């Protein structure tokens, strides 16, 4: 029960922050889905930082890991919104925007996880 509560609370914080970031990009002048894109990249970076720290130091409780990764990052990042926005680009005939959004989200998301992990490994490694 405690684990469920940690994921629930972390997810709530992540969701609220995601909503606030999305509000920054709600202008009609943006064709690209910058809010979702930004949240997903930031969340990918945070997961990389946390997991990089855990793999190097091994000093984080399972509860904090659940709160941060499954809860906060799970609520903060938004694959379903990404998928819906991608489909809307296709349905409206914006094929170039669709491919740009999908490929850049995947490539930069992976890079952000790697970057977060690399930074944690360098900052917290025992040398």
C-alpha positions, 0 to 999 in steps of 0.5 A: 500500500505504501508503494502505491501511495508513493507512486500516486503522490509522485505522479501527482507532482509530475502531472501538475508540473507537466500541465504547467509546462504545457501551458507555456506552449499553448499559443496557436503560433506553435505548430510543433508540440513543444510542451509534450516534447519538452516534458518528455525530454526533461523526464528522460533526463531526470530518469537518466540522472536518477538511474545513473546515480543508483547504478553508481552509488546504490544509495537510494531507497526503493521508496524514493526510486518508486516516487521519482521514477514510476511516480514523478517521471511517470506522471510528468512524461506523457506517451499517450499525449505524444501518440495523440499529437503524432496521430493528429499531425498525420490526420491533418496531412502534416507528414513532415511535422509528424516525422520530425516530431516522432523521430526527434522525440525518440532520438533526443529522448534517448540522448537525454537519458544517456546524458543524465546517466553519464552526468550521474556516473561522472559526478558520483563515481568513486575515483 
